[in-house]
Amino acid sequence: MTFFEGLSGGDQPDAETLIRRVVEIVNNTRSLPLSSSVKLDNKEEVLELLGEALDRLPDELRQARWMLKEREEFLARNQRDADEILEQARVRAERMVQRTEIVREAQNTAKRTVEQAREESLRLRHEAEDYCDQKLAAFEVVLDRTLKTVQAGREKLRVTPMPVDGGGGLGAGGELAGLGDEDVDDAFFDQDSAE
């Protein structure tokens, strides 16, 4: 009974199975007595198996090539997907870095702006204080002159006697014409004591 007769109608062994069967047959052959040669009893079966294996090899090779091609396409597709994911991650990371840089730059700009505003405020305050000090100093000088003028005028009034004239001036006795001694005291008074 041949190998193919032992198979059921729907079973179709692949080339590898057929070749393994040939190897099994060759391994099981008996050697000739007093010789290293072997006697192959079922030569037709071996040839039939090898022929069938050769017939099936192109189909299996085609399938193997197709599977290799599918595998390569699958790997290439996965590689493209992986590259796409990596590119998206890189772009996203760059955006995040840019946003971080923008935020950092905005914070630095805000810090510089606040510092400049403080410096400007301090400068303006010093300028305002200097201006006020200058105006107050000038006002002090004017007040000091006015005070000296007032004091000189008061001093003059205390020292200088009133001129005598025939009419409404001082009379012969040093009195104001038409006024008594009490009236003279009321006419010239000390403004510091008058409240």
PyRosetta script that sets phi, psi and omega in degrees:
from pyrosetta import init, pose_from_sequence

init()
pose = pose_from_sequence("MTFFEGLSGGDQPDAETLIRRVVEIVNNTRSLPLSSSVKLDNKEEVLELLGEALDRLPDELRQARWMLKEREEFLARNQRDADEILEQARVRAERMVQRTEIVREAQNTAKRTVEQAREESLRLRHEAEDYCDQKLAAFEVVLDRTLKTVQAGREKLRVTPMPVDGGGGLGAGGELAGLGDEDVDDAFFDQDSAE")
pose.set_psi(1, 130.1)
pose.set_omega(1, -179.6)
pose.set_phi(2, -82.7)
pose.set_psi(2, 168.7)
pose.set_omega(2, -179.0)
pose.set_phi(3, -60.7)
pose.set_psi(3, -40.0)
pose.set_omega(3, -177.3)
pose.set_phi(4, -72.2)
pose.set_psi(4, -27.5)
pose.set_omega(4, 179.3)
pose.set_phi(5, -71.0)
pose.set_psi(5, -25.5)
pose.set_omega(5, -179.4)
pose.set_phi(6, -80.1)
pose.set_psi(6, -11.8)
pose.set_omega(6, -178.4)
pose.set_phi(7, -88.6)
pose.set_psi(7, 149.1)
pose.set_omega(7, 174.7)
pose.set_phi(8, -75.4)
pose.set_psi(8, 165.0)
pose.set_omega(8, -172.8)
pose.set_phi(9, -59.2)
pose.set_psi(9, -33.8)
pose.set_omega(9, -174.8)
pose.set_phi(10, -89.2)
pose.set_psi(10, -14.1)
pose.set_omega(10, -176.7)
pose.set_phi(11, -80.2)
pose.set_psi(11, 128.6)
pose.set_omega(11, 175.9)
pose.set_phi(12, -126.2)
pose.set_psi(12, 103.5)
pose.set_omega(12, -178.5)
pose.set_phi(13, -67.9)
pose.set_psi(13, 149.4)
pose.set_omega(13, 178.4)
pose.set_phi(14, -82.9)
pose.set_psi(14, 174.1)
pose.set_omega(14, -175.6)
pose.set_phi(15, -62.0)
pose.set_psi(15, -37.7)
pose.set_omega(15, -179.8)
pose.set_phi(16, -62.0)
pose.set_psi(16, -43.7)
pose.set_omega(16, 179.3)
pose.set_phi(17, -62.0)
pose.set_psi(17, -42.4)
pose.set_omega(17, 179.6)
pose.set_phi(18, -62.9)
pose.set_psi(18, -44.0)
pose.set_omega(18, -179.5)
pose.set_phi(19, -66.7)
pose.set_psi(19, -38.9)
pose.set_omega(19, 177.8)
pose.set_phi(20, -61.9)
pose.set_psi(20, -37.6)
pose.set_omega(20, 178.7)
pose.set_phi(21, -64.8)
pose.set_psi(21, -39.7)
pose.set_omega(21, 178.2)
pose.set_phi(22, -63.8)
pose.set_psi(22, -43.5)
pose.set_omega(22, 178.7)
pose.set_phi(23, -60.9)
pose.set_psi(23, -40.2)
pose.set_omega(23, 179.5)
pose.set_phi(24, -64.2)
pose.set_psi(24, -43.4)
pose.set_omega(24, -180.0)
pose.set_phi(25, -63.0)
pose.set_psi(25, -45.2)
pose.set_omega(25, -178.7)
pose.set_phi(26, -65.0)
pose.set_psi(26, -40.6)
pose.set_omega(26, 179.3)
pose.set_phi(27, -64.9)
pose.set_psi(27, -30.3)
pose.set_omega(27, -177.1)
pose.set_phi(28, -90.2)
pose.set_psi(28, -0.3)
pose.set_omega(28, 179.5)
pose.set_phi(29, -72.1)
pose.set_psi(29, 149.2)
pose.set_omega(29, -178.8)
pose.set_phi(30, -91.6)
pose.set_psi(30, 142.0)
pose.set_omega(30, 176.3)
pose.set_phi(31, -80.4)
pose.set_psi(31, 154.2)
pose.set_omega(31, 179.7)
pose.set_phi(32, -74.7)
pose.set_psi(32, 146.6)
pose.set_omega(32, -179.1)
pose.set_phi(33, -61.6)
pose.set_psi(33, 138.5)
pose.set_omega(33, 178.3)
pose.set_phi(34, 58.0)
pose.set_psi(34, 32.6)
pose.set_omega(34, -179.3)
pose.set_phi(35, -152.0)
pose.set_psi(35, 157.1)
pose.set_omega(35, 175.9)
pose.set_phi(36, -91.8)
pose.set_psi(36, -1.9)
pose.set_omega(36, 178.6)
pose.set_phi(37, -78.1)
pose.set_psi(37, 154.8)
pose.set_omega(37, 179.5)
pose.set_phi(38, -116.0)
pose.set_psi(38, 155.9)
pose.set_omega(38, 178.7)
pose.set_phi(39, -108.6)
pose.set_psi(39, 121.7)
pose.set_omega(39, -178.7)
pose.set_phi(40, -97.3)
pose.set_psi(40, 104.7)
pose.set_omega(40, -176.8)
pose.set_phi(41, -75.2)
pose.set_psi(41, -37.0)
pose.set_omega(41, -174.9)
pose.set_phi(42, -109.9)
pose.set_psi(42, 61.2)
pose.set_omega(42, -179.5)
pose.set_phi(43, -60.7)
pose.set_psi(43, -41.5)
pose.set_omega(43, -178.5)
pose.set_phi(44, -62.2)
pose.set_psi(44, -40.2)
pose.set_omega(44, -179.5)
pose.set_phi(45, -65.4)
pose.set_psi(45, -42.7)
pose.set_omega(45, -179.8)
pose.set_phi(46, -63.1)
pose.set_psi(46, -46.0)
pose.set_omega(46, 179.3)
pose.set_phi(47, -63.2)
pose.set_psi(47, -40.7)
pose.set_omega(47, 178.9)
pose.set_phi(48, -63.1)
pose.set_psi(48, -43.9)
pose.set_omega(48, 179.1)
pose.set_phi(49, -63.2)
pose.set_psi(49, -44.4)
pose.set_omega(49, 179.6)
pose.set_phi(50, -64.7)
pose.set_psi(50, -40.7)
pose.set_omega(50, 177.2)
pose.set_phi(51, -61.7)
pose.set_psi(51, -45.6)
pose.set_omega(51, 179.5)
pose.set_phi(52, -63.6)
pose.set_psi(52, -40.4)
pose.set_omega(52, 178.7)
pose.set_phi(53, -62.9)
pose.set_psi(53, -42.7)
pose.set_omega(53, 177.8)
pose.set_phi(54, -63.1)
pose.set_psi(54, -38.9)
pose.set_omega(54, 178.2)
pose.set_phi(55, -64.5)
pose.set_psi(55, -36.4)
pose.set_omega(55, -176.1)
pose.set_phi(56, -83.0)
pose.set_psi(56, -22.8)
pose.set_omega(56, -178.0)
pose.set_phi(57, -56.6)
pose.set_psi(57, -46.6)
pose.set_omega(57, -179.3)
pose.set_phi(58, -58.1)
pose.set_psi(58, -40.6)
pose.set_omega(58, 178.0)
pose.set_phi(59, -63.1)
pose.set_psi(59, -45.1)
pose.set_omega(59, -178.2)
pose.set_phi(60, -68.4)
pose.set_psi(60, -38.3)
pose.set_omega(60, 176.3)
pose.set_phi(61, -63.0)
pose.set_psi(61, -41.5)
pose.set_omega(61, 177.0)
pose.set_phi(62, -59.9)
pose.set_psi(62, -45.2)
pose.set_omega(62, 179.0)
pose.set_phi(63, -63.8)
pose.set_psi(63, -41.2)
pose.set_omega(63, 179.6)
pose.set_phi(64, -64.5)
pose.set_psi(64, -43.1)
pose.set_omega(64, 178.1)
pose.set_phi(65, -62.9)
pose.set_psi(65, -42.2)
pose.set_omega(65, 179.0)
pose.set_phi(66, -61.7)
pose.set_psi(66, -42.8)
pose.set_omega(66, -179.9)
pose.set_phi(67, -65.8)
pose.set_psi(67, -39.6)
pose.set_omega(67, 176.6)
pose.set_phi(68, -62.6)
pose.set_psi(68, -43.2)
pose.set_omega(68, 178.7)
pose.set_phi(69, -63.0)
pose.set_psi(69, -44.0)
pose.set_omega(69, 177.4)
pose.set_phi(70, -60.0)
pose.set_psi(70, -42.7)
pose.set_omega(70, 179.5)
pose.set_phi(71, -62.4)
pose.set_psi(71, -44.8)
pose.set_omega(71, 179.9)
pose.set_phi(72, -63.2)
pose.set_psi(72, -42.3)
pose.set_omega(72, 177.8)
pose.set_phi(73, -63.4)
pose.set_psi(73, -41.8)
pose.set_omega(73, 178.3)
pose.set_phi(74, -61.4)
pose.set_psi(74, -46.9)
pose.set_omega(74, 178.7)
pose.set_phi(75, -63.0)
pose.set_psi(75, -41.8)
pose.set_omega(75, 179.8)
pose.set_phi(76, -63.6)
pose.set_psi(76, -43.0)
pose.set_omega(76, 178.7)
pose.set_phi(77, -61.9)
pose.set_psi(77, -44.1)
pose.set_omega(77, 178.3)
pose.set_phi(78, -64.2)
pose.set_psi(78, -38.2)
pose.set_omega(78, 178.3)
pose.set_phi(79, -64.4)
pose.set_psi(79, -42.7)
pose.set_omega(79, 177.5)
pose.set_phi(80, -61.5)
pose.set_psi(80, -44.5)
pose.set_omega(80, 178.6)
pose.set_phi(81, -61.2)
pose.set_psi(81, -43.6)
pose.set_omega(81, 179.8)
pose.set_phi(82, -63.8)
pose.set_psi(82, -42.5)
pose.set_omega(82, 178.4)
pose.set_phi(83, -62.7)
pose.set_psi(83, -40.5)
pose.set_omega(83, 178.1)
pose.set_phi(84, -61.8)
pose.set_psi(84, -46.3)
pose.set_omega(84, 180.0)
pose.set_phi(85, -61.8)
pose.set_psi(85, -43.4)
pose.set_omega(85, 178.6)
pose.set_phi(86, -63.0)
pose.set_psi(86, -41.2)
pose.set_omega(86, 179.5)
pose.set_phi(87, -64.1)
pose.set_psi(87, -44.1)
pose.set_omega(87, 177.9)
pose.set_phi(88, -61.7)
pose.set_psi(88, -41.6)
pose.set_omega(88, 178.3)
pose.set_phi(89, -64.3)
pose.set_psi(89, -40.9)
pose.set_omega(89, 179.1)
pose.set_phi(90, -63.7)
pose.set_psi(90, -45.0)
pose.set_omega(90, 179.0)
pose.set_phi(91, -62.0)
pose.set_psi(91, -43.3)
pose.set_omega(91, 179.9)
pose.set_phi(92, -64.2)
pose.set_psi(92, -41.7)
pose.set_omega(92, 178.4)
pose.set_phi(93, -63.5)
pose.set_psi(93, -40.6)
pose.set_omega(93, 177.7)
pose.set_phi(94, -62.3)
pose.set_psi(94, -42.5)
pose.set_omega(94, 178.3)
pose.set_phi(95, -61.1)
pose.set_psi(95, -43.1)
pose.set_omega(95, 180.0)
pose.set_phi(96, -64.6)
pose.set_psi(96, -39.9)
pose.set_omega(96, 177.5)
pose.set_phi(97, -64.6)
pose.set_psi(97, -43.2)
pose.set_omega(97, 178.9)
pose.set_phi(98, -61.7)
pose.set_psi(98, -43.6)
pose.set_omega(98, 178.4)
pose.set_phi(99, -61.7)
pose.set_psi(99, -42.3)
pose.set_omega(99, 178.3)
pose.set_phi(100, -61.9)
pose.set_psi(100, -43.1)
pose.set_omega(100, 178.4)
pose.set_phi(101, -64.3)
pose.set_psi(101, -41.2)
pose.set_omega(101, 179.1)
pose.set_phi(102, -62.7)
pose.set_psi(102, -44.7)
pose.set_omega(102, 179.1)
pose.set_phi(103, -62.6)
pose.set_psi(103, -45.1)
pose.set_omega(103, 179.8)
pose.set_phi(104, -61.8)
pose.set_psi(104, -43.4)
pose.set_omega(104, 179.5)
pose.set_phi(105, -65.2)
pose.set_psi(105, -40.3)
pose.set_omega(105, 177.8)
pose.set_phi(106, -63.2)
pose.set_psi(106, -41.7)
pose.set_omega(106, 178.4)
pose.set_phi(107, -63.9)
pose.set_psi(107, -42.4)
pose.set_omega(107, 178.0)
pose.set_phi(108, -63.9)
pose.set_psi(108, -41.9)
pose.set_omega(108, 178.5)
pose.set_phi(109, -63.6)
pose.set_psi(109, -43.2)
pose.set_omega(109, 178.8)
pose.set_phi(110, -62.6)
pose.set_psi(110, -42.0)
pose.set_omega(110, 179.3)
pose.set_phi(111, -62.9)
pose.set_psi(111, -43.9)
pose.set_omega(111, 178.5)
pose.set_phi(112, -63.7)
pose.set_psi(112, -41.6)
pose.set_omega(112, -179.6)
pose.set_phi(113, -62.9)
pose.set_psi(113, -44.4)
pose.set_omega(113, 179.0)
pose.set_phi(114, -63.3)
pose.set_psi(114, -42.3)
pose.set_omega(114, 179.6)
pose.set_phi(115, -64.0)
pose.set_psi(115, -42.9)
pose.set_omega(115, 177.7)
pose.set_phi(116, -63.8)
pose.set_psi(116, -39.9)
pose.set_omega(116, 178.5)
pose.set_phi(117, -63.8)
pose.set_psi(117, -40.0)
pose.set_omega(117, 177.9)
pose.set_phi(118, -63.5)
pose.set_psi(118, -46.1)
pose.set_omega(118, 179.7)
pose.set_phi(119, -61.9)
pose.set_psi(119, -44.2)
pose.set_omega(119, 179.2)
pose.set_phi(120, -63.2)
pose.set_psi(120, -42.1)
pose.set_omega(120, 178.9)
pose.set_phi(121, -62.4)
pose.set_psi(121, -44.1)
pose.set_omega(121, 178.9)
pose.set_phi(122, -63.8)
pose.set_psi(122, -42.7)
pose.set_omega(122, 178.4)
pose.set_phi(123, -61.9)
pose.set_psi(123, -47.2)
pose.set_omega(123, 179.3)
pose.set_phi(124, -62.2)
pose.set_psi(124, -37.5)
pose.set_omega(124, 178.9)
pose.set_phi(125, -64.4)
pose.set_psi(125, -45.3)
pose.set_omega(125, 178.0)
pose.set_phi(126, -62.3)
pose.set_psi(126, -42.8)
pose.set_omega(126, 178.3)
pose.set_phi(127, -61.5)
pose.set_psi(127, -42.6)
pose.set_omega(127, 179.5)
pose.set_phi(128, -64.6)
pose.set_psi(128, -41.5)
pose.set_omega(128, 178.7)
pose.set_phi(129, -65.0)
pose.set_psi(129, -42.2)
pose.set_omega(129, 177.8)
pose.set_phi(130, -62.4)
pose.set_psi(130, -43.3)
pose.set_omega(130, 179.9)
pose.set_phi(131, -61.9)
pose.set_psi(131, -46.8)
pose.set_omega(131, 179.7)
pose.set_phi(132, -62.8)
pose.set_psi(132, -41.0)
pose.set_omega(132, 179.5)
pose.set_phi(133, -62.6)
pose.set_psi(133, -42.7)
pose.set_omega(133, 178.3)
pose.set_phi(134, -63.1)
pose.set_psi(134, -44.9)
pose.set_omega(134, -179.0)
pose.set_phi(135, -65.9)
pose.set_psi(135, -40.8)
pose.set_omega(135, 178.4)
pose.set_phi(136, -66.0)
pose.set_psi(136, -38.1)
pose.set_omega(136, 177.7)
pose.set_phi(137, -63.5)
pose.set_psi(137, -43.9)
pose.set_omega(137, 178.4)
pose.set_phi(138, -63.2)
pose.set_psi(138, -41.8)
pose.set_omega(138, 179.0)
pose.set_phi(139, -64.9)
pose.set_psi(139, -37.7)
pose.set_omega(139, 178.3)
pose.set_phi(140, -63.1)
pose.set_psi(140, -41.6)
pose.set_omega(140, 178.2)
pose.set_phi(141, -62.5)
pose.set_psi(141, -45.7)
pose.set_omega(141, 179.5)
pose.set_phi(142, -62.1)
pose.set_psi(142, -44.2)
pose.set_omega(142, 179.4)
pose.set_phi(143, -64.0)
pose.set_psi(143, -40.3)
pose.set_omega(143, 179.6)
pose.set_phi(144, -62.6)
pose.set_psi(144, -44.9)
pose.set_omega(144, 177.4)
pose.set_phi(145, -62.4)
pose.set_psi(145, -43.2)
pose.set_omega(145, -179.9)
pose.set_phi(146, -62.3)
pose.set_psi(146, -42.5)
pose.set_omega(146, 179.9)
pose.set_phi(147, -63.4)
pose.set_psi(147, -42.5)
pose.set_omega(147, 178.4)
pose.set_phi(148, -65.1)
pose.set_psi(148, -39.9)
pose.set_omega(148, 178.5)
pose.set_phi(149, -63.9)
pose.set_psi(149, -43.5)
pose.set_omega(149, 178.9)
pose.set_phi(150, -62.9)
pose.set_psi(150, -45.3)
pose.set_omega(150, -179.9)
pose.set_phi(151, -63.8)
pose.set_psi(151, -41.2)
pose.set_omega(151, 178.7)
pose.set_phi(152, -63.8)
pose.set_psi(152, -41.3)
pose.set_omega(152, 178.5)
pose.set_phi(153, -63.4)
pose.set_psi(153, -42.2)
pose.set_omega(153, 179.5)
pose.set_phi(154, -66.5)
pose.set_psi(154, -39.8)
pose.set_omega(154, 179.3)
pose.set_phi(155, -63.4)
pose.set_psi(155, -42.1)
pose.set_omega(155, 178.9)
pose.set_phi(156, -61.8)
pose.set_psi(156, -41.1)
pose.set_omega(156, -179.6)
pose.set_phi(157, -65.5)
pose.set_psi(157, -34.9)
pose.set_omega(157, -179.9)
pose.set_phi(158, -73.0)
pose.set_psi(158, -34.3)
pose.set_omega(158, -173.5)
pose.set_phi(159, -89.7)
pose.set_psi(159, -40.9)
pose.set_omega(159, -172.9)
pose.set_phi(160, -78.4)
pose.set_psi(160, 126.6)
pose.set_omega(160, 176.4)
pose.set_phi(161, -78.0)
pose.set_psi(161, 158.2)
pose.set_omega(161, -179.6)
pose.set_phi(162, -76.6)
pose.set_psi(162, 137.0)
pose.set_omega(162, 179.0)
pose.set_phi(163, -68.4)
pose.set_psi(163, 150.4)
pose.set_omega(163, -179.5)
pose.set_phi(164, -94.7)
pose.set_psi(164, 131.5)
pose.set_omega(164, 175.2)
pose.set_phi(165, -138.9)
pose.set_psi(165, 167.2)
pose.set_omega(165, -174.0)
pose.set_phi(166, -74.3)
pose.set_psi(166, -22.0)
pose.set_omega(166, -173.7)
pose.set_phi(167, -101.3)
pose.set_psi(167, -105.7)
pose.set_omega(167, -172.5)
pose.set_phi(168, -89.7)
pose.set_psi(168, 14.3)
pose.set_omega(168, -179.1)
pose.set_phi(169, -87.9)
pose.set_psi(169, -149.0)
pose.set_omega(169, 179.1)
pose.set_phi(170, -80.1)
pose.set_psi(170, 145.6)
pose.set_omega(170, 178.3)
pose.set_phi(171, -85.3)
pose.set_psi(171, -173.3)
pose.set_omega(171, -178.2)
pose.set_phi(172, -63.5)
pose.set_psi(172, -29.4)
pose.set_omega(172, -179.2)
pose.set_phi(173, -93.5)
pose.set_psi(173, 11.7)
pose.set_omega(173, 179.3)
pose.set_phi(174, 81.4)
pose.set_psi(174, 16.3)
pose.set_omega(174, 178.8)
pose.set_phi(175, -99.3)
pose.set_psi(175, 154.4)
pose.set_omega(175, 173.1)
pose.set_phi(176, -71.3)
pose.set_psi(176, 136.9)
pose.set_omega(176, -177.8)
pose.set_phi(177, -58.9)
pose.set_psi(177, 128.7)
pose.set_omega(177, 176.4)
pose.set_phi(178, 80.0)
pose.set_psi(178, 3.1)
pose.set_omega(178, -179.7)
pose.set_phi(179, -120.4)
pose.set_psi(179, 145.9)
pose.set_omega(179, 175.7)
pose.set_phi(180, -88.5)
pose.set_psi(180, 179.2)
pose.set_omega(180, -178.9)
pose.set_phi(181, -61.1)
pose.set_psi(181, -39.2)
pose.set_omega(181, -179.9)
pose.set_phi(182, -65.9)
pose.set_psi(182, -37.2)
pose.set_omega(182, 179.5)
pose.set_phi(183, -67.2)
pose.set_psi(183, -34.8)
pose.set_omega(183, 179.8)
pose.set_phi(184, -66.3)
pose.set_psi(184, -42.1)
pose.set_omega(184, 179.0)
pose.set_phi(185, -60.8)
pose.set_psi(185, -37.5)
pose.set_omega(185, 179.4)
pose.set_phi(186, -72.4)
pose.set_psi(186, -30.3)
pose.set_omega(186, -176.9)
pose.set_phi(187, -70.3)
pose.set_psi(187, -40.4)
pose.set_omega(187, 178.4)
pose.set_phi(188, -110.5)
pose.set_psi(188, 111.3)
pose.set_omega(188, -178.3)
pose.set_phi(189, -130.2)
pose.set_psi(189, 159.8)
pose.set_omega(189, 179.3)
pose.set_phi(190, -82.9)
pose.set_psi(190, 118.9)
pose.set_omega(190, -175.9)
pose.set_phi(191, -68.8)
pose.set_psi(191, -24.3)
pose.set_omega(191, 179.3)
pose.set_phi(192, -68.0)
pose.set_psi(192, -33.3)
pose.set_omega(192, -178.9)
pose.set_phi(193, -85.8)
pose.set_psi(193, -15.1)
pose.set_omega(193, -179.3)
pose.set_phi(194, -87.9)
pose.set_psi(194, 118.4)
pose.set_omega(194, -179.8)
pose.set_phi(195, -118.0)
pose.dump_pdb("model.pdb")
